[in-house]
Amino acid sequence: MWWINYFGGYHANGFGGQYMFVVPESNLIVVFTGEVFGEDFFMPQLAMERYII
């Protein structure tokens, strides 16, 4: 499934915290891989908003 980002664009997420963010306005695609479970599951989204965008 694809989800709309609150900071623009959209993303897909997979098992264990795998994320693919697409932000066409910034001509940007970012992929996170790793094991992120529990309350840390949304850390890639926070990293996108705070450090990349």
mmJSON file of the N, C-alpha and C atoms, coordinates in Angstrom:
{"data_MODEL":{"atom_site":{
"group_PDB":["ATOM","ATOM","ATOM","ATOM","ATOM","ATOM","ATOM","ATOM","ATOM","ATOM","ATOM","ATOM","ATOM","ATOM","ATOM","ATOM","ATOM","ATOM","ATOM","ATOM","ATOM","ATOM","ATOM","ATOM","ATOM","ATOM","ATOM","ATOM","ATOM","ATOM","ATOM","ATOM","ATOM","ATOM","ATOM","ATOM","ATOM","ATOM","ATOM","ATOM","ATOM","ATOM","ATOM","ATOM","ATOM","ATOM","ATOM","ATOM","ATOM","ATOM","ATOM","ATOM","ATOM","ATOM","ATOM","ATOM","ATOM","ATOM","ATOM","ATOM","ATOM","ATOM","ATOM","ATOM","ATOM","ATOM","ATOM","ATOM","ATOM","ATOM","ATOM","ATOM","ATOM","ATOM","ATOM","ATOM","ATOM","ATOM","ATOM","ATOM","ATOM","ATOM","ATOM","ATOM","ATOM","ATOM","ATOM","ATOM","ATOM","ATOM","ATOM","ATOM","ATOM","ATOM","ATOM","ATOM","ATOM","ATOM","ATOM","ATOM","ATOM","ATOM","ATOM","ATOM","ATOM","ATOM","ATOM","ATOM","ATOM","ATOM","ATOM","ATOM","ATOM","ATOM","ATOM","ATOM","ATOM","ATOM","ATOM","ATOM","ATOM","ATOM","ATOM","ATOM","ATOM","ATOM","ATOM","ATOM","ATOM","ATOM","ATOM","ATOM","ATOM","ATOM","ATOM","ATOM","ATOM","ATOM","ATOM","ATOM","ATOM","ATOM","ATOM","ATOM","ATOM","ATOM","ATOM","ATOM","ATOM","ATOM","ATOM","ATOM","ATOM","ATOM","ATOM","ATOM","ATOM","ATOM","ATOM"],
"id":[1,2,3,4,5,6,7,8,9,10,11,12,13,14,15,16,17,18,19,20,21,22,23,24,25,26,27,28,29,30,31,32,33,34,35,36,37,38,39,40,41,42,43,44,45,46,47,48,49,50,51,52,53,54,55,56,57,58,59,60,61,62,63,64,65,66,67,68,69,70,71,72,73,74,75,76,77,78,79,80,81,82,83,84,85,86,87,88,89,90,91,92,93,94,95,96,97,98,99,100,101,102,103,104,105,106,107,108,109,110,111,112,113,114,115,116,117,118,119,120,121,122,123,124,125,126,127,128,129,130,131,132,133,134,135,136,137,138,139,140,141,142,143,144,145,146,147,148,149,150,151,152,153,154,155,156,157,158,159],
"type_symbol":["N","C","C","N","C","C","N","C","C","N","C","C","N","C","C","N","C","C","N","C","C","N","C","C","N","C","C","N","C","C","N","C","C","N","C","C","N","C","C","N","C","C","N","C","C","N","C","C","N","C","C","N","C","C","N","C","C","N","C","C","N","C","C","N","C","C","N","C","C","N","C","C","N","C","C","N","C","C","N","C","C","N","C","C","N","C","C","N","C","C","N","C","C","N","C","C","N","C","C","N","C","C","N","C","C","N","C","C","N","C","C","N","C","C","N","C","C","N","C","C","N","C","C","N","C","C","N","C","C","N","C","C","N","C","C","N","C","C","N","C","C","N","C","C","N","C","C","N","C","C","N","C","C","N","C","C","N","C","C"],
"label_atom_id":["N","CA","C","N","CA","C","N","CA","C","N","CA","C","N","CA","C","N","CA","C","N","CA","C","N","CA","C","N","CA","C","N","CA","C","N","CA","C","N","CA","C","N","CA","C","N","CA","C","N","CA","C","N","CA","C","N","CA","C","N","CA","C","N","CA","C","N","CA","C","N","CA","C","N","CA","C","N","CA","C","N","CA","C","N","CA","C","N","CA","C","N","CA","C","N","CA","C","N","CA","C","N","CA","C","N","CA","C","N","CA","C","N","CA","C","N","CA","C","N","CA","C","N","CA","C","N","CA","C","N","CA","C","N","CA","C","N","CA","C","N","CA","C","N","CA","C","N","CA","C","N","CA","C","N","CA","C","N","CA","C","N","CA","C","N","CA","C","N","CA","C","N","CA","C","N","CA","C","N","CA","C","N","CA","C"],
"label_alt_id":[null,null,null,null,null,null,null,null,null,null,null,null,null,null,null,null,null,null,null,null,null,null,null,null,null,null,null,null,null,null,null,null,null,null,null,null,null,null,null,null,null,null,null,null,null,null,null,null,null,null,null,null,null,null,null,null,null,null,null,null,null,null,null,null,null,null,null,null,null,null,null,null,null,null,null,null,null,null,null,null,null,null,null,null,null,null,null,null,null,null,null,null,null,null,null,null,null,null,null,null,null,null,null,null,null,null,null,null,null,null,null,null,null,null,null,null,null,null,null,null,null,null,null,null,null,null,null,null,null,null,null,null,null,null,null,null,null,null,null,null,null,null,null,null,null,null,null,null,null,null,null,null,null,null,null,null,null,null,null],
"label_comp_id":["MET","MET","MET","TRP","TRP","TRP","TRP","TRP","TRP","ILE","ILE","ILE","ASN","ASN","ASN","TYR","TYR","TYR","PHE","PHE","PHE","GLY","GLY","GLY","GLY","GLY","GLY","TYR","TYR","TYR","HIS","HIS","HIS","ALA","ALA","ALA","ASN","ASN","ASN","GLY","GLY","GLY","PHE","PHE","PHE","GLY","GLY","GLY","GLY","GLY","GLY","GLN","GLN","GLN","TYR","TYR","TYR","MET","MET","MET","PHE","PHE","PHE","VAL","VAL","VAL","VAL","VAL","VAL","PRO","PRO","PRO","GLU","GLU","GLU","SER","SER","SER","ASN","ASN","ASN","LEU","LEU","LEU","ILE","ILE","ILE","VAL","VAL","VAL","VAL","VAL","VAL","PHE","PHE","PHE","THR","THR","THR","GLY","GLY","GLY","GLU","GLU","GLU","VAL","VAL","VAL","PHE","PHE","PHE","GLY","GLY","GLY","GLU","GLU","GLU","ASP","ASP","ASP","PHE","PHE","PHE","PHE","PHE","PHE","MET","MET","MET","PRO","PRO","PRO","GLN","GLN","GLN","LEU","LEU","LEU","ALA","ALA","ALA","MET","MET","MET","GLU","GLU","GLU","ARG","ARG","ARG","TYR","TYR","TYR","ILE","ILE","ILE","ILE","ILE","ILE"],
"label_asym_id":["A","A","A","A","A","A","A","A","A","A","A","A","A","A","A","A","A","A","A","A","A","A","A","A","A","A","A","A","A","A","A","A","A","A","A","A","A","A","A","A","A","A","A","A","A","A","A","A","A","A","A","A","A","A","A","A","A","A","A","A","A","A","A","A","A","A","A","A","A","A","A","A","A","A","A","A","A","A","A","A","A","A","A","A","A","A","A","A","A","A","A","A","A","A","A","A","A","A","A","A","A","A","A","A","A","A","A","A","A","A","A","A","A","A","A","A","A","A","A","A","A","A","A","A","A","A","A","A","A","A","A","A","A","A","A","A","A","A","A","A","A","A","A","A","A","A","A","A","A","A","A","A","A","A","A","A","A","A","A"],
"label_entity_id":["1","1","1","1","1","1","1","1","1","1","1","1","1","1","1","1","1","1","1","1","1","1","1","1","1","1","1","1","1","1","1","1","1","1","1","1","1","1","1","1","1","1","1","1","1","1","1","1","1","1","1","1","1","1","1","1","1","1","1","1","1","1","1","1","1","1","1","1","1","1","1","1","1","1","1","1","1","1","1","1","1","1","1","1","1","1","1","1","1","1","1","1","1","1","1","1","1","1","1","1","1","1","1","1","1","1","1","1","1","1","1","1","1","1","1","1","1","1","1","1","1","1","1","1","1","1","1","1","1","1","1","1","1","1","1","1","1","1","1","1","1","1","1","1","1","1","1","1","1","1","1","1","1","1","1","1","1","1","1"],
"label_seq_id":[1,1,1,2,2,2,3,3,3,4,4,4,5,5,5,6,6,6,7,7,7,8,8,8,9,9,9,10,10,10,11,11,11,12,12,12,13,13,13,14,14,14,15,15,15,16,16,16,17,17,17,18,18,18,19,19,19,20,20,20,21,21,21,22,22,22,23,23,23,24,24,24,25,25,25,26,26,26,27,27,27,28,28,28,29,29,29,30,30,30,31,31,31,32,32,32,33,33,33,34,34,34,35,35,35,36,36,36,37,37,37,38,38,38,39,39,39,40,40,40,41,41,41,42,42,42,43,43,43,44,44,44,45,45,45,46,46,46,47,47,47,48,48,48,49,49,49,50,50,50,51,51,51,52,52,52,53,53,53],
"pdbx_PDB_ins_code":[null,null,null,null,null,null,null,null,null,null,null,null,null,null,null,null,null,null,null,null,null,null,null,null,null,null,null,null,null,null,null,null,null,null,null,null,null,null,null,null,null,null,null,null,null,null,null,null,null,null,null,null,null,null,null,null,null,null,null,null,null,null,null,null,null,null,null,null,null,null,null,null,null,null,null,null,null,null,null,null,null,null,null,null,null,null,null,null,null,null,null,null,null,null,null,null,null,null,null,null,null,null,null,null,null,null,null,null,null,null,null,null,null,null,null,null,null,null,null,null,null,null,null,null,null,null,null,null,null,null,null,null,null,null,null,null,null,null,null,null,null,null,null,null,null,null,null,null,null,null,null,null,null,null,null,null,null,null,null],
"Cartn_x":[0.828,0.0,0.871,0.339,0.997,0.245,0.981,0.418,0.861,0.016,0.342,1.175,2.31,3.143,2.539,2.642,2.172,3.121,4.353,5.323,5.417,4.531,4.507,4.922,4.375,4.705,3.963,4.548,3.916,4.978,4.577,5.54,4.872,5.714,5.312,6.185,5.609,6.424,6.223,7.288,7.268,7.639,7.831,8.112,9.391,9.337,10.532,11.06,10.259,10.715,11.33,11.049,11.518,10.577,11.148,10.362,10.923,10.03,10.426,9.595,10.26,9.605,9.81,8.772,8.838,8.282,9.106,8.686,8.939,7.978,8.188,8.505,7.929,8.17,9.651,10.358,11.79,12.663,12.044,12.78,13.607,12.941,13.621,12.983,13.822,13.411,14.384,13.855,14.693,14.219,15.179,14.853,15.564,14.814,15.364,15.178,16.224,16.111,16.618,16.124,16.586,15.493,15.794,14.837,14.38,13.178,12.597,11.221,11.062,9.793,9.3,8.067,7.504,7.391,7.709,7.551,8.555,9.615,10.587,10.168,9.031,8.611,8.521,8.182,7.996,9.248,10.375,11.614,12.022,11.871,12.203,11.368,10.095,9.26,9.76,10.125,10.658,11.985,12.843,14.119,13.897,12.92,12.597,12.191,11.297,10.774,11.843,12.611,13.548,14.887,15.388,16.755,16.889,15.953,16.118,15.316,14.082,13.216,13.635],
"Cartn_y":[-1.18,0.0,1.242,2.29,3.588,4.509,5.336,6.251,7.669,8.637,10.042,10.555,11.195,11.792,13.106,13.405,14.695,15.82,15.508,16.517,16.61,15.918,15.954,14.626,14.29,13.035,11.859,10.676,9.447,8.431,7.342,6.311,4.944,3.926,2.536,2.039,1.206,0.628,-0.873,-1.546,-2.998,-3.537,-4.816,-5.516,-5.001,-4.762,-4.426,-3.022,-2.119,-0.743,-0.414,-1.186,-0.849,0.209,1.313,2.42,2.867,3.316,3.982,5.249,6.39,7.687,8.273,8.835,9.518,10.916,11.922,13.314,14.023,13.962,14.533,16.025,16.778,18.222,18.546,17.638,17.824,16.962,16.244,15.332,14.349,13.681,12.906,11.538,10.511,9.168,8.721,8.281,7.851,6.481,5.576,4.219,3.942,3.414,2.978,1.467,0.763,-0.664,-0.9,-1.899,-2.198,-2.846,-3.035,-3.649,-2.607,-2.104,-1.103,-1.607,-1.914,-2.44,-1.61,-1.821,-1.161,0.332,1.052,2.503,3.194,2.513,3.083,2.925,2.293,1.994,3.246,4.389,5.602,6.475,5.996,6.768,7.183,6.332,6.798,8.006,8.044,9.2,10.451,10.318,11.456,11.922,10.989,11.352,12.111,11.685,12.391,13.829,14.008,15.342,16.241,15.707,16.536,16.79,15.802,15.903,15.911,15.342,15.21,16.241,16.459,17.412,18.833],
"Cartn_z":[0.0,0.0,0.0,-0.563,-0.549,0.388,1.107,2.089,1.747,2.056,1.83,3.008,2.713,3.756,4.22,5.487,5.981,5.606,5.161,4.73,3.21,2.493,1.033,0.441,-0.702,-1.368,-0.763,-0.901,-0.451,-0.085,0.577,0.973,1.046,0.973,1.208,2.357,3.214,4.276,4.316,4.744,4.764,6.132,6.209,7.459,8.111,9.389,10.152,9.941,9.45,9.3,7.962,6.942,5.604,5.029,4.597,4.066,2.725,1.842,0.61,0.508,0.572,0.487,-0.899,-1.471,-2.754,-2.539,-2.823,-2.662,-3.989,-4.912,-6.25,-6.232,-5.291,-5.224,-5.014,-4.353,-4.08,-4.974,-5.934,-6.816,-5.976,-5.019,-4.0,-3.81,-3.725,-3.326,-2.243,-1.099,0.028,0.485,0.709,1.153,2.477,3.434,4.721,4.815,5.225,5.502,6.918,7.561,8.906,9.721,10.994,11.91,12.909,12.706,13.592,13.995,15.266,15.762,16.936,17.327,18.501,18.333,19.384,19.352,18.436,18.011,17.071,15.61,15.36,13.988,13.11,13.688,12.896,12.827,13.308,13.273,11.853,10.827,9.476,9.034,9.407,9.064,9.784,11.045,11.783,11.204,10.805,10.184,8.881,8.102,6.859,7.155,8.107,8.405,9.033,9.979,10.735,10.044,9.279,8.776,7.251,6.537,5.088,4.318,4.72,3.991,4.304],
"occupancy":[1.0,1.0,1.0,1.0,1.0,1.0,1.0,1.0,1.0,1.0,1.0,1.0,1.0,1.0,1.0,1.0,1.0,1.0,1.0,1.0,1.0,1.0,1.0,1.0,1.0,1.0,1.0,1.0,1.0,1.0,1.0,1.0,1.0,1.0,1.0,1.0,1.0,1.0,1.0,1.0,1.0,1.0,1.0,1.0,1.0,1.0,1.0,1.0,1.0,1.0,1.0,1.0,1.0,1.0,1.0,1.0,1.0,1.0,1.0,1.0,1.0,1.0,1.0,1.0,1.0,1.0,1.0,1.0,1.0,1.0,1.0,1.0,1.0,1.0,1.0,1.0,1.0,1.0,1.0,1.0,1.0,1.0,1.0,1.0,1.0,1.0,1.0,1.0,1.0,1.0,1.0,1.0,1.0,1.0,1.0,1.0,1.0,1.0,1.0,1.0,1.0,1.0,1.0,1.0,1.0,1.0,1.0,1.0,1.0,1.0,1.0,1.0,1.0,1.0,1.0,1.0,1.0,1.0,1.0,1.0,1.0,1.0,1.0,1.0,1.0,1.0,1.0,1.0,1.0,1.0,1.0,1.0,1.0,1.0,1.0,1.0,1.0,1.0,1.0,1.0,1.0,1.0,1.0,1.0,1.0,1.0,1.0,1.0,1.0,1.0,1.0,1.0,1.0,1.0,1.0,1.0,1.0,1.0,1.0],
"B_iso_or_equiv":[0.0,0.0,0.0,0.0,0.0,0.0,0.0,0.0,0.0,0.0,0.0,0.0,0.0,0.0,0.0,0.0,0.0,0.0,0.0,0.0,0.0,0.0,0.0,0.0,0.0,0.0,0.0,0.0,0.0,0.0,0.0,0.0,0.0,0.0,0.0,0.0,0.0,0.0,0.0,0.0,0.0,0.0,0.0,0.0,0.0,0.0,0.0,0.0,0.0,0.0,0.0,0.0,0.0,0.0,0.0,0.0,0.0,0.0,0.0,0.0,0.0,0.0,0.0,0.0,0.0,0.0,0.0,0.0,0.0,0.0,0.0,0.0,0.0,0.0,0.0,0.0,0.0,0.0,0.0,0.0,0.0,0.0,0.0,0.0,0.0,0.0,0.0,0.0,0.0,0.0,0.0,0.0,0.0,0.0,0.0,0.0,0.0,0.0,0.0,0.0,0.0,0.0,0.0,0.0,0.0,0.0,0.0,0.0,0.0,0.0,0.0,0.0,0.0,0.0,0.0,0.0,0.0,0.0,0.0,0.0,0.0,0.0,0.0,0.0,0.0,0.0,0.0,0.0,0.0,0.0,0.0,0.0,0.0,0.0,0.0,0.0,0.0,0.0,0.0,0.0,0.0,0.0,0.0,0.0,0.0,0.0,0.0,0.0,0.0,0.0,0.0,0.0,0.0,0.0,0.0,0.0,0.0,0.0,0.0],
"pdbx_formal_charge":[null,null,null,null,null,null,null,null,null,null,null,null,null,null,null,null,null,null,null,null,null,null,null,null,null,null,null,null,null,null,null,null,null,null,null,null,null,null,null,null,null,null,null,null,null,null,null,null,null,null,null,null,null,null,null,null,null,null,null,null,null,null,null,null,null,null,null,null,null,null,null,null,null,null,null,null,null,null,null,null,null,null,null,null,null,null,null,null,null,null,null,null,null,null,null,null,null,null,null,null,null,null,null,null,null,null,null,null,null,null,null,null,null,null,null,null,null,null,null,null,null,null,null,null,null,null,null,null,null,null,null,null,null,null,null,null,null,null,null,null,null,null,null,null,null,null,null,null,null,null,null,null,null,null,null,null,null,null,null],
"auth_seq_id":[1,1,1,2,2,2,3,3,3,4,4,4,5,5,5,6,6,6,7,7,7,8,8,8,9,9,9,10,10,10,11,11,11,12,12,12,13,13,13,14,14,14,15,15,15,16,16,16,17,17,17,18,18,18,19,19,19,20,20,20,21,21,21,22,22,22,23,23,23,24,24,24,25,25,25,26,26,26,27,27,27,28,28,28,29,29,29,30,30,30,31,31,31,32,32,32,33,33,33,34,34,34,35,35,35,36,36,36,37,37,37,38,38,38,39,39,39,40,40,40,41,41,41,42,42,42,43,43,43,44,44,44,45,45,45,46,46,46,47,47,47,48,48,48,49,49,49,50,50,50,51,51,51,52,52,52,53,53,53],
"auth_comp_id":["MET","MET","MET","TRP","TRP","TRP","TRP","TRP","TRP","ILE","ILE","ILE","ASN","ASN","ASN","TYR","TYR","TYR","PHE","PHE","PHE","GLY","GLY","GLY","GLY","GLY","GLY","TYR","TYR","TYR","HIS","HIS","HIS","ALA","ALA","ALA","ASN","ASN","ASN","GLY","GLY","GLY","PHE","PHE","PHE","GLY","GLY","GLY","GLY","GLY","GLY","GLN","GLN","GLN","TYR","TYR","TYR","MET","MET","MET","PHE","PHE","PHE","VAL","VAL","VAL","VAL","VAL","VAL","PRO","PRO","PRO","GLU","GLU","GLU","SER","SER","SER","ASN","ASN","ASN","LEU","LEU","LEU","ILE","ILE","ILE","VAL","VAL","VAL","VAL","VAL","VAL","PHE","PHE","PHE","THR","THR","THR","GLY","GLY","GLY","GLU","GLU","GLU","VAL","VAL","VAL","PHE","PHE","PHE","GLY","GLY","GLY","GLU","GLU","GLU","ASP","ASP","ASP","PHE","PHE","PHE","PHE","PHE","PHE","MET","MET","MET","PRO","PRO","PRO","GLN","GLN","GLN","LEU","LEU","LEU","ALA","ALA","ALA","MET","MET","MET","GLU","GLU","GLU","ARG","ARG","ARG","TYR","TYR","TYR","ILE","ILE","ILE","ILE","ILE","ILE"],
"auth_asym_id":["A","A","A","A","A","A","A","A","A","A","A","A","A","A","A","A","A","A","A","A","A","A","A","A","A","A","A","A","A","A","A","A","A","A","A","A","A","A","A","A","A","A","A","A","A","A","A","A","A","A","A","A","A","A","A","A","A","A","A","A","A","A","A","A","A","A","A","A","A","A","A","A","A","A","A","A","A","A","A","A","A","A","A","A","A","A","A","A","A","A","A","A","A","A","A","A","A","A","A","A","A","A","A","A","A","A","A","A","A","A","A","A","A","A","A","A","A","A","A","A","A","A","A","A","A","A","A","A","A","A","A","A","A","A","A","A","A","A","A","A","A","A","A","A","A","A","A","A","A","A","A","A","A","A","A","A","A","A","A"],
"auth_atom_id":["N","CA","C","N","CA","C","N","CA","C","N","CA","C","N","CA","C","N","CA","C","N","CA","C","N","CA","C","N","CA","C","N","CA","C","N","CA","C","N","CA","C","N","CA","C","N","CA","C","N","CA","C","N","CA","C","N","CA","C","N","CA","C","N","CA","C","N","CA","C","N","CA","C","N","CA","C","N","CA","C","N","CA","C","N","CA","C","N","CA","C","N","CA","C","N","CA","C","N","CA","C","N","CA","C","N","CA","C","N","CA","C","N","CA","C","N","CA","C","N","CA","C","N","CA","C","N","CA","C","N","CA","C","N","CA","C","N","CA","C","N","CA","C","N","CA","C","N","CA","C","N","CA","C","N","CA","C","N","CA","C","N","CA","C","N","CA","C","N","CA","C","N","CA","C","N","CA","C","N","CA","C","N","CA","C"],
"pdbx_PDB_model_num":[1,1,1,1,1,1,1,1,1,1,1,1,1,1,1,1,1,1,1,1,1,1,1,1,1,1,1,1,1,1,1,1,1,1,1,1,1,1,1,1,1,1,1,1,1,1,1,1,1,1,1,1,1,1,1,1,1,1,1,1,1,1,1,1,1,1,1,1,1,1,1,1,1,1,1,1,1,1,1,1,1,1,1,1,1,1,1,1,1,1,1,1,1,1,1,1,1,1,1,1,1,1,1,1,1,1,1,1,1,1,1,1,1,1,1,1,1,1,1,1,1,1,1,1,1,1,1,1,1,1,1,1,1,1,1,1,1,1,1,1,1,1,1,1,1,1,1,1,1,1,1,1,1,1,1,1,1,1,1]
}}}
